[in-house]
Amino acid sequence: MKKYVCVPCGYIYDPSVGDPENGIQPGTAFENLPNDWTCPWCGAGKEDFEPVEE
């Protein structure tokens, strides 16, 4: 699954890790995150993330 980076702060959302502190289980694709999910570092919305080029 593709990783996504938060443009404002550089946080990388890694689907294999998820965001357990905020109730997102490992294996959750970025596209399947709730619409109100925000970056755990800076609070930016999903619209502020871009796919990571690997």
mmCIF entry with sequence, helices, sheets and N, C-alpha, C, O atoms, coordinates in Angstrom:
data_MODEL
# 
_entry.id   MODEL 
# 
_entity.id                         1 
_entity.type                       polymer 
_entity.pdbx_number_of_molecules   1 
# 
_entity_poly.entity_id                      1 
_entity_poly.type                           'polypeptide(L)' 
_entity_poly.nstd_linkage                   no 
_entity_poly.nstd_monomer                   no 
_entity_poly.pdbx_seq_one_letter_code       MKKYVCVPCGYIYDPSVGDPENGIQPGTAFENLPNDWTCPWCGAGKEDFEPVEE 
_entity_poly.pdbx_seq_one_letter_code_can   MKKYVCVPCGYIYDPSVGDPENGIQPGTAFENLPNDWTCPWCGAGKEDFEPVEE 
_entity_poly.pdbx_strand_id                 A 
# 
loop_
_entity_poly_seq.entity_id 
_entity_poly_seq.num 
_entity_poly_seq.mon_id 
_entity_poly_seq.hetero 
1 1  MET n 
1 2  LYS n 
1 3  LYS n 
1 4  TYR n 
1 5  VAL n 
1 6  CYS n 
1 7  VAL n 
1 8  PRO n 
1 9  CYS n 
1 10 GLY n 
1 11 TYR n 
1 12 ILE n 
1 13 TYR n 
1 14 ASP n 
1 15 PRO n 
1 16 SER n 
1 17 VAL n 
1 18 GLY n 
1 19 ASP n 
1 20 PRO n 
1 21 GLU n 
1 22 ASN n 
1 23 GLY n 
1 24 ILE n 
1 25 GLN n 
1 26 PRO n 
1 27 GLY n 
1 28 THR n 
1 29 ALA n 
1 30 PHE n 
1 31 GLU n 
1 32 ASN n 
1 33 LEU n 
1 34 PRO n 
1 35 ASN n 
1 36 ASP n 
1 37 TRP n 
1 38 THR n 
1 39 CYS n 
1 40 PRO n 
1 41 TRP n 
1 42 CYS n 
1 43 GLY n 
1 44 ALA n 
1 45 GLY n 
1 46 LYS n 
1 47 GLU n 
1 48 ASP n 
1 49 PHE n 
1 50 GLU n 
1 51 PRO n 
1 52 VAL n 
1 53 GLU n 
1 54 GLU n 
# 
_struct_asym.id          A 
_struct_asym.entity_id   1 
# 
loop_
_struct_conf.conf_type_id 
_struct_conf.id 
_struct_conf.pdbx_PDB_helix_id 
_struct_conf.beg_label_comp_id 
_struct_conf.beg_label_asym_id 
_struct_conf.beg_label_seq_id 
_struct_conf.pdbx_beg_PDB_ins_code 
_struct_conf.end_label_comp_id 
_struct_conf.end_label_asym_id 
_struct_conf.end_label_seq_id 
_struct_conf.pdbx_end_PDB_ins_code 
_struct_conf.beg_auth_comp_id 
_struct_conf.beg_auth_asym_id 
_struct_conf.beg_auth_seq_id 
_struct_conf.end_auth_comp_id 
_struct_conf.end_auth_asym_id 
_struct_conf.end_auth_seq_id 
_struct_conf.pdbx_PDB_helix_class 
_struct_conf.details 
_struct_conf.pdbx_PDB_helix_length 
HELX_P HELX_P1 AA1 PRO A 20 ? ASN A 22 ? PRO A 20 ASN A 22 5 ? 3 
HELX_P HELX_P2 AA2 PHE A 30 ? ASN A 32 ? PHE A 30 ASN A 32 5 ? 3 
HELX_P HELX_P3 AA3 LYS A 46 ? ASP A 48 ? LYS A 46 ASP A 48 5 ? 3 
# 
_struct_conf_type.id          HELX_P 
_struct_conf_type.criteria    ? 
_struct_conf_type.reference   ? 
# 
_struct_sheet.id               AA1 
_struct_sheet.type             ? 
_struct_sheet.number_strands   3 
_struct_sheet.details          ? 
# 
loop_
_struct_sheet_order.sheet_id 
_struct_sheet_order.range_id_1 
_struct_sheet_order.range_id_2 
_struct_sheet_order.offset 
_struct_sheet_order.sense 
AA1 1 2 ? anti-parallel 
AA1 2 3 ? anti-parallel 
# 
loop_
_struct_sheet_range.sheet_id 
_struct_sheet_range.id 
_struct_sheet_range.beg_label_comp_id 
_struct_sheet_range.beg_label_asym_id 
_struct_sheet_range.beg_label_seq_id 
_struct_sheet_range.pdbx_beg_PDB_ins_code 
_struct_sheet_range.end_label_comp_id 
_struct_sheet_range.end_label_asym_id 
_struct_sheet_range.end_label_seq_id 
_struct_sheet_range.pdbx_end_PDB_ins_code 
_struct_sheet_range.beg_auth_comp_id 
_struct_sheet_range.beg_auth_asym_id 
_struct_sheet_range.beg_auth_seq_id 
_struct_sheet_range.end_auth_comp_id 
_struct_sheet_range.end_auth_asym_id 
_struct_sheet_range.end_auth_seq_id 
AA1 1 ILE A 12 ? TYR A 13 ? ILE A 12 TYR A 13 
AA1 2 TYR A 4  ? CYS A 6  ? TYR A 4  CYS A 6  
AA1 3 PHE A 49 ? PRO A 51 ? PHE A 49 PRO A 51 
# 
loop_
_atom_site.group_PDB 
_atom_site.id 
_atom_site.type_symbol 
_atom_site.label_atom_id 
_atom_site.label_alt_id 
_atom_site.label_comp_id 
_atom_site.label_asym_id 
_atom_site.label_entity_id 
_atom_site.label_seq_id 
_atom_site.pdbx_PDB_ins_code 
_atom_site.Cartn_x 
_atom_site.Cartn_y 
_atom_site.Cartn_z 
_atom_site.occupancy 
_atom_site.B_iso_or_equiv 
_atom_site.pdbx_formal_charge 
_atom_site.auth_seq_id 
_atom_site.auth_comp_id 
_atom_site.auth_asym_id 
_atom_site.auth_atom_id 
_atom_site.pdbx_PDB_model_num 
ATOM 1   N N  . MET A 1 1  ? 0.844   -1.188 0.000  1.00 0.00 ? 1  MET A N  1 
ATOM 2   C CA . MET A 1 1  ? 0.000   0.000  0.000  1.00 0.00 ? 1  MET A CA 1 
ATOM 3   C C  . MET A 1 1  ? 0.885   1.246  0.000  1.00 0.00 ? 1  MET A C  1 
ATOM 4   O O  . MET A 1 1  ? 1.989   1.252  0.545  1.00 0.00 ? 1  MET A O  1 
ATOM 5   N N  . LYS A 1 2  ? 0.369   2.284  -0.621 1.00 0.00 ? 2  LYS A N  1 
ATOM 6   C CA . LYS A 1 2  ? 1.107   3.519  -0.798 1.00 0.00 ? 2  LYS A CA 1 
ATOM 7   C C  . LYS A 1 2  ? 1.137   4.337  0.492  1.00 0.00 ? 2  LYS A C  1 
ATOM 8   O O  . LYS A 1 2  ? 0.146   4.412  1.219  1.00 0.00 ? 2  LYS A O  1 
ATOM 9   N N  . LYS A 1 3  ? 2.298   4.950  0.763  1.00 0.00 ? 3  LYS A N  1 
ATOM 10  C CA . LYS A 1 3  ? 2.453   5.865  1.890  1.00 0.00 ? 3  LYS A CA 1 
ATOM 11  C C  . LYS A 1 3  ? 2.100   7.280  1.435  1.00 0.00 ? 3  LYS A C  1 
ATOM 12  O O  . LYS A 1 3  ? 2.197   7.609  0.253  1.00 0.00 ? 3  LYS A O  1 
ATOM 13  N N  . TYR A 1 4  ? 1.692   8.105  2.390  1.00 0.00 ? 4  TYR A N  1 
ATOM 14  C CA . TYR A 1 4  ? 1.339   9.495  2.099  1.00 0.00 ? 4  TYR A CA 1 
ATOM 15  C C  . TYR A 1 4  ? 2.072   10.403 3.074  1.00 0.00 ? 4  TYR A C  1 
ATOM 16  O O  . TYR A 1 4  ? 2.260   10.062 4.242  1.00 0.00 ? 4  TYR A O  1 
ATOM 17  N N  . VAL A 1 5  ? 2.492   11.586 2.567  1.00 0.00 ? 5  VAL A N  1 
ATOM 18  C CA . VAL A 1 5  ? 3.213   12.552 3.389  1.00 0.00 ? 5  VAL A CA 1 
ATOM 19  C C  . VAL A 1 5  ? 2.338   13.775 3.616  1.00 0.00 ? 5  VAL A C  1 
ATOM 20  O O  . VAL A 1 5  ? 1.646   14.242 2.711  1.00 0.00 ? 5  VAL A O  1 
ATOM 21  N N  . CYS A 1 6  ? 2.383   14.285 4.846  1.00 0.00 ? 6  CYS A N  1 
ATOM 22  C CA . CYS A 1 6  ? 1.701   15.531 5.192  1.00 0.00 ? 6  CYS A CA 1 
ATOM 23  C C  . CYS A 1 6  ? 2.579   16.676 4.696  1.00 0.00 ? 6  CYS A C  1 
ATOM 24  O O  . CYS A 1 6  ? 3.702   16.851 5.168  1.00 0.00 ? 6  CYS A O  1 
ATOM 25  N N  . VAL A 1 7  ? 2.069   17.452 3.747  1.00 0.00 ? 7  VAL A N  1 
ATOM 26  C CA . VAL A 1 7  ? 2.862   18.533 3.149  1.00 0.00 ? 7  VAL A CA 1 
ATOM 27  C C  . VAL A 1 7  ? 3.279   19.580 4.192  1.00 0.00 ? 7  VAL A C  1 
ATOM 28  O O  . VAL A 1 7  ? 4.436   20.000 4.177  1.00 0.00 ? 7  VAL A O  1 
ATOM 29  N N  . PRO A 1 8  ? 2.395   20.019 5.094  1.00 0.00 ? 8  PRO A N  1 
ATOM 30  C CA . PRO A 1 8  ? 2.811   21.051 6.051  1.00 0.00 ? 8  PRO A CA 1 
ATOM 31  C C  . PRO A 1 8  ? 3.920   20.636 7.021  1.00 0.00 ? 8  PRO A C  1 
ATOM 32  O O  . PRO A 1 8  ? 4.764   21.461 7.373  1.00 0.00 ? 8  PRO A O  1 
ATOM 33  N N  . CYS A 1 9  ? 3.934   19.346 7.468  1.00 0.00 ? 9  CYS A N  1 
ATOM 34  C CA . CYS A 1 9  ? 4.883   18.994 8.543  1.00 0.00 ? 9  CYS A CA 1 
ATOM 35  C C  . CYS A 1 9  ? 5.812   17.830 8.219  1.00 0.00 ? 9  CYS A C  1 
ATOM 36  O O  . CYS A 1 9  ? 6.804   17.636 8.922  1.00 0.00 ? 9  CYS A O  1 
ATOM 37  N N  . GLY A 1 10 ? 5.525   17.052 7.181  1.00 0.00 ? 10 GLY A N  1 
ATOM 38  C CA . GLY A 1 10 ? 6.405   15.952 6.813  1.00 0.00 ? 10 GLY A CA 1 
ATOM 39  C C  . GLY A 1 10 ? 6.061   14.598 7.424  1.00 0.00 ? 10 GLY A C  1 
ATOM 40  O O  . GLY A 1 10 ? 6.772   13.621 7.188  1.00 0.00 ? 10 GLY A O  1 
ATOM 41  N N  . TYR A 1 11 ? 4.976   14.521 8.210  1.00 0.00 ? 11 TYR A N  1 
ATOM 42  C CA . TYR A 1 11 ? 4.552   13.231 8.775  1.00 0.00 ? 11 TYR A CA 1 
ATOM 43  C C  . TYR A 1 11 ? 4.240   12.261 7.636  1.00 0.00 ? 11 TYR A C  1 
ATOM 44  O O  . TYR A 1 11 ? 3.599   12.634 6.654  1.00 0.00 ? 11 TYR A O  1 
ATOM 45  N N  . ILE A 1 12 ? 4.695   11.023 7.772  1.00 0.00 ? 12 ILE A N  1 
ATOM 46  C CA . ILE A 1 12 ? 4.413   9.983  6.775  1.00 0.00 ? 12 ILE A CA 1 
ATOM 47  C C  . ILE A 1 12 ? 3.351   9.038  7.340  1.00 0.00 ? 12 ILE A C  1 
ATOM 48  O O  . ILE A 1 12 ? 3.548   8.419  8.385  1.00 0.00 ? 12 ILE A O  1 
ATOM 49  N N  . TYR A 1 13 ? 2.214   8.936  6.628  1.00 0.00 ? 13 TYR A N  1 
ATOM 50  C CA . TYR A 1 13 ? 1.227   7.933  6.994  1.00 0.00 ? 13 TYR A CA 1 
ATOM 51  C C  . TYR A 1 13 ? 1.611   6.638  6.294  1.00 0.00 ? 13 TYR A C  1 
ATOM 52  O O  . TYR A 1 13 ? 1.636   6.569  5.065  1.00 0.00 ? 13 TYR A O  1 
ATOM 53  N N  . ASP A 1 14 ? 1.908   5.616  7.082  1.00 0.00 ? 14 ASP A N  1 
ATOM 54  C CA . ASP A 1 14 ? 2.296   4.305  6.573  1.00 0.00 ? 14 ASP A CA 1 
ATOM 55  C C  . ASP A 1 14 ? 1.155   3.337  6.863  1.00 0.00 ? 14 ASP A C  1 
ATOM 56  O O  . ASP A 1 14 ? 0.895   3.028  8.026  1.00 0.00 ? 14 ASP A O  1 
ATOM 57  N N  . PRO A 1 15 ? 0.469   2.852  5.827  1.00 0.00 ? 15 PRO A N  1 
ATOM 58  C CA . PRO A 1 15 ? -0.670  1.947  6.056  1.00 0.00 ? 15 PRO A CA 1 
ATOM 59  C C  . PRO A 1 15 ? -0.311  0.685  6.824  1.00 0.00 ? 15 PRO A C  1 
ATOM 60  O O  . PRO A 1 15 ? -1.159  0.133  7.525  1.00 0.00 ? 15 PRO A O  1 
ATOM 61  N N  . SER A 1 16 ? 0.929   0.215  6.706  1.00 0.00 ? 16 SER A N  1 
ATOM 62  C CA . SER A 1 16 ? 1.303   -1.000 7.430  1.00 0.00 ? 16 SER A CA 1 
ATOM 63  C C  . SER A 1 16 ? 1.369   -0.769 8.933  1.00 0.00 ? 16 SER A C  1 
ATOM 64  O O  . SER A 1 16 ? 1.299   -1.719 9.712  1.00 0.00 ? 16 SER A O  1 
ATOM 65  N N  . VAL A 1 17 ? 1.505   0.493  9.346  1.00 0.00 ? 17 VAL A N  1 
ATOM 66  C CA . VAL A 1 17 ? 1.549   0.847  10.762 1.00 0.00 ? 17 VAL A CA 1 
ATOM 67  C C  . VAL A 1 17 ? 0.199   1.382  11.227 1.00 0.00 ? 17 VAL A C  1 
ATOM 68  O O  . VAL A 1 17 ? -0.212  1.128  12.359 1.00 0.00 ? 17 VAL A O  1 
ATOM 69  N N  . GLY A 1 18 ? -0.492  2.120  10.361 1.00 0.00 ? 18 GLY A N  1 
ATOM 70  C CA . GLY A 1 18 ? -1.748  2.761  10.733 1.00 0.00 ? 18 GLY A CA 1 
ATOM 71  C C  . GLY A 1 18 ? -1.482  3.937  11.660 1.00 0.00 ? 18 GLY A C  1 
ATOM 72  O O  . GLY A 1 18 ? -0.412  4.544  11.612 1.00 0.00 ? 18 GLY A O  1 
ATOM 73  N N  . ASP A 1 19 ? -2.454  4.255  12.499 1.00 0.00 ? 19 ASP A N  1 
ATOM 74  C CA . ASP A 1 19 ? -2.344  5.336  13.489 1.00 0.00 ? 19 ASP A CA 1 
ATOM 75  C C  . ASP A 1 19 ? -3.058  4.848  14.747 1.00 0.00 ? 19 ASP A C  1 
ATOM 76  O O  . ASP A 1 19 ? -4.116  5.363  15.109 1.00 0.00 ? 19 ASP A O  1 
ATOM 77  N N  . PRO A 1 20 ? -2.459  3.830  15.424 1.00 0.00 ? 20 PRO A N  1 
ATOM 78  C CA . PRO A 1 20 ? -3.147  3.189  16.551 1.00 0.00 ? 20 PRO A CA 1 
ATOM 79  C C  . PRO A 1 20 ? -3.556  4.151  17.665 1.00 0.00 ? 20 PRO A C  1 
ATOM 80  O O  . PRO A 1 20 ? -4.584  3.944  18.310 1.00 0.00 ? 20 PRO A O  1 
ATOM 81  N N  . GLU A 1 21 ? -2.770  5.193  17.897 1.00 0.00 ? 21 GLU A N  1 
ATOM 82  C CA . GLU A 1 21 ? -3.109  6.150  18.958 1.00 0.00 ? 21 GLU A CA 1 
ATOM 83  C C  . GLU A 1 21 ? -4.424  6.865  18.680 1.00 0.00 ? 21 GLU A C  1 
ATOM 84  O O  . GLU A 1 21 ? -5.068  7.376  19.596 1.00 0.00 ? 21 GLU A O  1 
ATOM 85  N N  . ASN A 1 22 ? -4.820  6.899  17.403 1.00 0.00 ? 22 ASN A N  1 
ATOM 86  C CA . ASN A 1 22 ? -6.069  7.558  17.013 1.00 0.00 ? 22 ASN A CA 1 
ATOM 87  C C  . ASN A 1 22 ? -7.096  6.575  16.462 1.00 0.00 ? 22 ASN A C  1 
ATOM 88  O O  . ASN A 1 22 ? -8.019  6.968  15.748 1.00 0.00 ? 22 ASN A O  1 
ATOM 89  N N  . GLY A 1 23 ? -6.932  5.283  16.796 1.00 0.00 ? 23 GLY A N  1 
ATOM 90  C CA . GLY A 1 23 ? -7.932  4.279  16.457 1.00 0.00 ? 23 GLY A CA 1 
ATOM 91  C C  . GLY A 1 23 ? -7.859  3.735  15.048 1.00 0.00 ? 23 GLY A C  1 
ATOM 92  O O  . GLY A 1 23 ? -8.795  3.078  14.592 1.00 0.00 ? 23 GLY A O  1 
ATOM 93  N N  . ILE A 1 24 ? -6.749  3.999  14.338 1.00 0.00 ? 24 ILE A N  1 
ATOM 94  C CA . ILE A 1 24 ? -6.595  3.492  12.972 1.00 0.00 ? 24 ILE A CA 1 
ATOM 95  C C  . ILE A 1 24 ? -5.718  2.247  13.012 1.00 0.00 ? 24 ILE A C  1 
ATOM 96  O O  . ILE A 1 24 ? -4.544  2.315  13.375 1.00 0.00 ? 24 ILE A O  1 
ATOM 97  N N  . GLN A 1 25 ? -6.292  1.122  12.642 1.00 0.00 ? 25 GLN A N  1 
ATOM 98  C CA . GLN A 1 25 ? -5.606  -0.164 12.719 1.00 0.00 ? 25 GLN A CA 1 
ATOM 99  C C  . GLN A 1 25 ? -4.548  -0.302 11.618 1.00 0.00 ? 25 GLN A C  1 
ATOM 100 O O  . GLN A 1 25 ? -4.712  0.245  10.528 1.00 0.00 ? 25 GLN A O  1 
ATOM 101 N N  . PRO A 1 26 ? -3.458  -1.035 11.903 1.00 0.00 ? 26 PRO A N  1 
ATOM 102 C CA . PRO A 1 26 ? -2.499  -1.358 10.841 1.00 0.00 ? 26 PRO A CA 1 
ATOM 103 C C  . PRO A 1 26 ? -3.214  -2.033 9.675  1.00 0.00 ? 26 PRO A C  1 
ATOM 104 O O  . PRO A 1 26 ? -4.143  -2.817 9.875  1.00 0.00 ? 26 PRO A O  1 
ATOM 105 N N  . GLY A 1 27 ? -2.774  -1.724 8.459  1.00 0.00 ? 27 GLY A N  1 
ATOM 106 C CA . GLY A 1 27 ? -3.400  -2.286 7.270  1.00 0.00 ? 27 GLY A CA 1 
ATOM 107 C C  . GLY A 1 27 ? -4.483  -1.406 6.683  1.00 0.00 ? 27 GLY A C  1 
ATOM 108 O O  . GLY A 1 27 ? -5.091  -1.774 5.678  1.00 0.00 ? 27 GLY A O  1 
ATOM 109 N N  . THR A 1 28 ? -4.744  -0.238 7.289  1.00 0.00 ? 28 THR A N  1 
ATOM 110 C CA . THR A 1 28 ? -5.769  0.676  6.784  1.00 0.00 ? 28 THR A CA 1 
ATOM 111 C C  . THR A 1 28 ? -5.175  1.564  5.697  1.00 0.00 ? 28 THR A C  1 
ATOM 112 O O  . THR A 1 28 ? -4.279  2.365  5.961  1.00 0.00 ? 28 THR A O  1 
ATOM 113 N N  . ALA A 1 29 ? -5.679  1.417  4.474  1.00 0.00 ? 29 ALA A N  1 
ATOM 114 C CA . ALA A 1 29 ? -5.214  2.242  3.356  1.00 0.00 ? 29 ALA A CA 1 
ATOM 115 C C  . ALA A 1 29 ? -5.595  3.702  3.604  1.00 0.00 ? 29 ALA A C  1 
ATOM 116 O O  . ALA A 1 29 ? -6.608  3.991  4.241  1.00 0.00 ? 29 ALA A O  1 
ATOM 117 N N  . PHE A 1 30 ? -4.772  4.614  3.093  1.00 0.00 ? 30 PHE A N  1 
ATOM 118 C CA . PHE A 1 30 ? -5.050  6.044  3.255  1.00 0.00 ? 30 PHE A CA 1 
ATOM 119 C C  . PHE A 1 30 ? -6.456  6.388  2.757  1.00 0.00 ? 30 PHE A C  1 
ATOM 120 O O  . PHE A 1 30 ? -7.175  7.168  3.382  1.00 0.00 ? 30 PHE A O  1 
ATOM 121 N N  . GLU A 1 31 ? -6.833  5.799  1.633  1.00 0.00 ? 31 GLU A N  1 
ATOM 122 C CA . GLU A 1 31 ? -8.150  6.071  1.045  1.00 0.00 ? 31 GLU A CA 1 
ATOM 123 C C  . GLU A 1 31 ? -9.290  5.654  1.972  1.00 0.00 ? 31 GLU A C  1 
ATOM 124 O O  . GLU A 1 31 ? -10.402 6.172  1.868  1.00 0.00 ? 31 GLU A O  1 
ATOM 125 N N  . ASN A 1 32 ? -9.008  4.712  2.882  1.00 0.00 ? 32 ASN A N  1 
ATOM 126 C CA . ASN A 1 32 ? -10.042 4.211  3.788  1.00 0.00 ? 32 ASN A CA 1 
ATOM 127 C C  . ASN A 1 32 ? -10.061 4.905  5.144  1.00 0.00 ? 32 ASN A C  1 
ATOM 128 O O  . ASN A 1 32 ? -10.856 4.550  6.014  1.00 0.00 ? 32 ASN A O  1 
ATOM 129 N N  . LEU A 1 33 ? -9.185  5.898  5.327  1.00 0.00 ? 33 LEU A N  1 
ATOM 130 C CA . LEU A 1 33 ? -9.209  6.656  6.577  1.00 0.00 ? 33 LEU A CA 1 
ATOM 131 C C  . LEU A 1 33 ? -10.503 7.461  6.645  1.00 0.00 ? 33 LEU A C  1 
ATOM 132 O O  . LEU A 1 33 ? -11.013 7.884  5.607  1.00 0.00 ? 33 LEU A O  1 
ATOM 133 N N  . PRO A 1 34 ? -11.045 7.682  7.839  1.00 0.00 ? 34 PRO A N  1 
ATOM 134 C CA . PRO A 1 34 ? -12.246 8.512  7.950  1.00 0.00 ? 34 PRO A CA 1 
ATOM 135 C C  . PRO A 1 34 ? -11.972 9.914  7.391  1.00 0.00 ? 34 PRO A C  1 
ATOM 136 O O  . PRO A 1 34 ? -10.849 10.411 7.474  1.00 0.00 ? 34 PRO A O  1 
ATOM 137 N N  . ASN A 1 35 ? -12.994 10.538 6.827  1.00 0.00 ? 35 ASN A N  1 
ATOM 138 C CA . ASN A 1 35 ? -12.823 11.872 6.243  1.00 0.00 ? 35 ASN A CA 1 
ATOM 139 C C  . ASN A 1 35 ? -12.392 12.911 7.270  1.00 0.00 ? 35 ASN A C  1 
ATOM 140 O O  . ASN A 1 35 ? -11.782 13.919 6.914  1.00 0.00 ? 35 ASN A O  1 
ATOM 141 N N  . ASP A 1 36 ? -12.706 12.672 8.542  1.00 0.00 ? 36 ASP A N  1 
ATOM 142 C CA . ASP A 1 36 ? -12.336 13.652 9.574  1.00 0.00 ? 36 ASP A CA 1 
ATOM 143 C C  . ASP A 1 36 ? -10.997 13.327 10.244 1.00 0.00 ? 36 ASP A C  1 
ATOM 144 O O  . ASP A 1 36 ? -10.618 13.982 11.215 1.00 0.00 ? 36 ASP A O  1 
ATOM 145 N N  . TRP A 1 37 ? -10.280 12.321 9.734  1.00 0.00 ? 37 TRP A N  1 
ATOM 146 C CA . TRP A 1 37 ? -8.958  11.993 10.277 1.00 0.00 ? 37 TRP A CA 1 
ATOM 147 C C  . TRP A 1 37 ? -8.013  13.143 9.993  1.00 0.00 ? 37 TRP A C  1 
ATOM 148 O O  . TRP A 1 37 ? -8.063  13.742 8.919  1.00 0.00 ? 37 TRP A O  1 
ATOM 149 N N  . THR A 1 38 ? -7.148  13.456 10.956 1.00 0.00 ? 38 THR A N  1 
ATOM 150 C CA . THR A 1 38 ? -6.174  14.527 10.771 1.00 0.00 ? 38 THR A CA 1 
ATOM 151 C C  . THR A 1 38 ? -4.779  14.038 11.118 1.00 0.00 ? 38 THR A C  1 
ATOM 152 O O  . THR A 1 38 ? -4.612  13.037 11.815 1.00 0.00 ? 38 THR A O  1 
ATOM 153 N N  . CYS A 1 39 ? -3.788  14.749 10.627 1.00 0.00 ? 39 CYS A N  1 
ATOM 154 C CA . CYS A 1 39 ? -2.393  14.419 10.888 1.00 0.00 ? 39 CYS A CA 1 
ATOM 155 C C  . CYS A 1 39 ? -2.150  14.433 12.391 1.00 0.00 ? 39 CYS A C  1 
ATOM 156 O O  . CYS A 1 39 ? -2.492  15.407 13.061 1.00 0.00 ? 39 CYS A O  1 
ATOM 157 N N  . PRO A 1 40 ? -1.558  13.354 12.938 1.00 0.00 ? 40 PRO A N  1 
ATOM 158 C CA . PRO A 1 40 ? -1.309  13.313 14.378 1.00 0.00 ? 40 PRO A CA 1 
ATOM 159 C C  . PRO A 1 40 ? -0.243  14.303 14.837 1.00 0.00 ? 40 PRO A C  1 
ATOM 160 O O  . PRO A 1 40 ? -0.165  14.607 16.027 1.00 0.00 ? 40 PRO A O  1 
ATOM 161 N N  . TRP A 1 41 ? 0.574   14.809 13.928 1.00 0.00 ? 41 TRP A N  1 
ATOM 162 C CA . TRP A 1 41 ? 1.616   15.775 14.312 1.00 0.00 ? 41 TRP A CA 1 
ATOM 163 C C  . TRP A 1 41 ? 1.123   17.208 14.284 1.00 0.00 ? 41 TRP A C  1 
ATOM 164 O O  . TRP A 1 41 ? 1.388   17.970 15.214 1.00 0.00 ? 41 TRP A O  1 
ATOM 165 N N  . CYS A 1 42 ? 0.393   17.599 13.209 1.00 0.00 ? 42 CYS A N  1 
ATOM 166 C CA . CYS A 1 42 ? 0.061   19.024 13.061 1.00 0.00 ? 42 CYS A CA 1 
ATOM 167 C C  . CYS A 1 42 ? -1.431  19.302 12.913 1.00 0.00 ? 42 CYS A C  1 
ATOM 168 O O  . CYS A 1 42 ? -1.844  20.461 12.920 1.00 0.00 ? 42 CYS A O  1 
ATOM 169 N N  . GLY A 1 43 ? -2.245  18.255 12.778 1.00 0.00 ? 43 GLY A N  1 
ATOM 170 C CA . GLY A 1 43 ? -3.692  18.449 12.690 1.00 0.00 ? 43 GLY A CA 1 
ATOM 171 C C  . GLY A 1 43 ? -4.203  18.772 11.295 1.00 0.00 ? 43 GLY A C  1 
ATOM 172 O O  . GLY A 1 43 ? -5.380  19.096 11.138 1.00 0.00 ? 43 GLY A O  1 
ATOM 173 N N  . ALA A 1 44 ? -3.348  18.694 10.274 1.00 0.00 ? 44 ALA A N  1 
ATOM 174 C CA . ALA A 1 44 ? -3.789  18.950 8.899  1.00 0.00 ? 44 ALA A CA 1 
ATOM 175 C C  . ALA A 1 44 ? -4.766  17.868 8.450  1.00 0.00 ? 44 ALA A C  1 
ATOM 176 O O  . ALA A 1 44 ? -4.702  16.732 8.920  1.00 0.00 ? 44 ALA A O  1 
ATOM 177 N N  . GLY A 1 45 ? -5.663  18.223 7.546  1.00 0.00 ? 45 GLY A N  1 
ATOM 178 C CA . GLY A 1 45 ? -6.641  17.281 7.024  1.00 0.00 ? 45 GLY A CA 1 
ATOM 179 C C  . GLY A 1 45 ? -6.073  16.402 5.918  1.00 0.00 ? 45 GLY A C  1 
ATOM 180 O O  . GLY A 1 45 ? -4.967  16.630 5.429  1.00 0.00 ? 45 GLY A O  1 
ATOM 181 N N  . LYS A 1 46 ? -6.847  15.398 5.536  1.00 0.00 ? 46 LYS A N  1 
ATOM 182 C CA . LYS A 1 46 ? -6.410  14.469 4.498  1.00 0.00 ? 46 LYS A CA 1 
ATOM 183 C C  . LYS A 1 46 ? -6.062  15.178 3.195  1.00 0.00 ? 46 LYS A C  1 
ATOM 184 O O  . LYS A 1 46 ? -5.217  14.708 2.434  1.00 0.00 ? 46 LYS A O  1 
ATOM 185 N N  . GLU A 1 47 ? -6.721  16.319 2.938  1.00 0.00 ? 47 GLU A N  1 
ATOM 186 C CA . GLU A 1 47 ? -6.472  17.051 1.695  1.00 0.00 ? 47 GLU A CA 1 
ATOM 187 C C  . GLU A 1 47 ? -5.057  17.633 1.633  1.00 0.00 ? 47 GLU A C  1 
ATOM 188 O O  . GLU A 1 47 ? -4.596  18.033 0.564  1.00 0.00 ? 47 GLU A O  1 
ATOM 189 N N  . ASP A 1 48 ? -4.371  17.680 2.779  1.00 0.00 ? 48 ASP A N  1 
ATOM 190 C CA . ASP A 1 48 ? -3.008  18.219 2.828  1.00 0.00 ? 48 ASP A CA 1 
ATOM 191 C C  . ASP A 1 48 ? -1.933  17.136 2.681  1.00 0.00 ? 48 ASP A C  1 
ATOM 192 O O  . ASP A 1 48 ? -0.748  17.404 2.882  1.00 0.00 ? 48 ASP A O  1 
ATOM 193 N N  . PHE A 1 49 ? -2.346  15.919 2.332  1.00 0.00 ? 49 PHE A N  1 
ATOM 194 C CA . PHE A 1 49 ? -1.411  14.815 2.134  1.00 0.00 ? 49 PHE A CA 1 
ATOM 195 C C  . PHE A 1 49 ? -1.226  14.544 0.651  1.00 0.00 ? 49 PHE A C  1 
ATOM 196 O O  . PHE A 1 49 ? -2.143  14.726 -0.150 1.00 0.00 ? 49 PHE A O  1 
ATOM 197 N N  . GLU A 1 50 ? -0.014  14.101 0.300  1.00 0.00 ? 50 GLU A N  1 
ATOM 198 C CA . GLU A 1 50 ? 0.293   13.701 -1.071 1.00 0.00 ? 50 GLU A CA 1 
ATOM 199 C C  . GLU A 1 50 ? 0.954   12.326 -1.047 1.00 0.00 ? 50 GLU A C  1 
ATOM 200 O O  . GLU A 1 50 ? 1.624   11.974 -0.076 1.00 0.00 ? 50 GLU A O  1 
ATOM 201 N N  . PRO A 1 51 ? 0.767   11.543 -2.123 1.00 0.00 ? 51 PRO A N  1 
ATOM 202 C CA . PRO A 1 51 ? 1.429   10.228 -2.175 1.00 0.00 ? 51 PRO A CA 1 
ATOM 203 C C  . PRO A 1 51 ? 2.949   10.383 -2.133 1.00 0.00 ? 51 PRO A C  1 
ATOM 204 O O  . PRO A 1 51 ? 3.506   11.321 -2.703 1.00 0.00 ? 51 PRO A O  1 
ATOM 205 N N  . VAL A 1 52 ? 3.607   9.450  -1.451 1.00 0.00 ? 52 VAL A N  1 
ATOM 206 C CA . VAL A 1 52 ? 5.071   9.440  -1.385 1.00 0.00 ? 52 VAL A CA 1 
ATOM 207 C C  . VAL A 1 52 ? 5.580   8.726  -2.638 1.00 0.00 ? 52 VAL A C  1 
ATOM 208 O O  . VAL A 1 52 ? 5.145   7.619  -2.956 1.00 0.00 ? 52 VAL A O  1 
ATOM 209 N N  . GLU A 1 53 ? 6.494   9.368  -3.331 1.00 0.00 ? 53 GLU A N  1 
ATOM 210 C CA . GLU A 1 53 ? 7.123   8.733  -4.490 1.00 0.00 ? 53 GLU A CA 1 
ATOM 211 C C  . GLU A 1 53 ? 8.252   7.856  -3.982 1.00 0.00 ? 53 GLU A C  1 
ATOM 212 O O  . GLU A 1 53 ? 9.198   8.351  -3.368 1.00 0.00 ? 53 GLU A O  1 
ATOM 213 N N  . GLU A 1 54 ? 8.162   6.562  -4.232 1.00 0.00 ? 54 GLU A N  1 
ATOM 214 C CA . GLU A 1 54 ? 9.188   5.643  -3.745 1.00 0.00 ? 54 GLU A CA 1 
ATOM 215 C C  . GLU A 1 54 ? 10.028  5.115  -4.878 1.00 0.00 ? 54 GLU A C  1 
ATOM 216 O O  . GLU A 1 54 ? 10.945  4.325  -4.651 1.00 0.00 ? 54 GLU A O  1 
# 
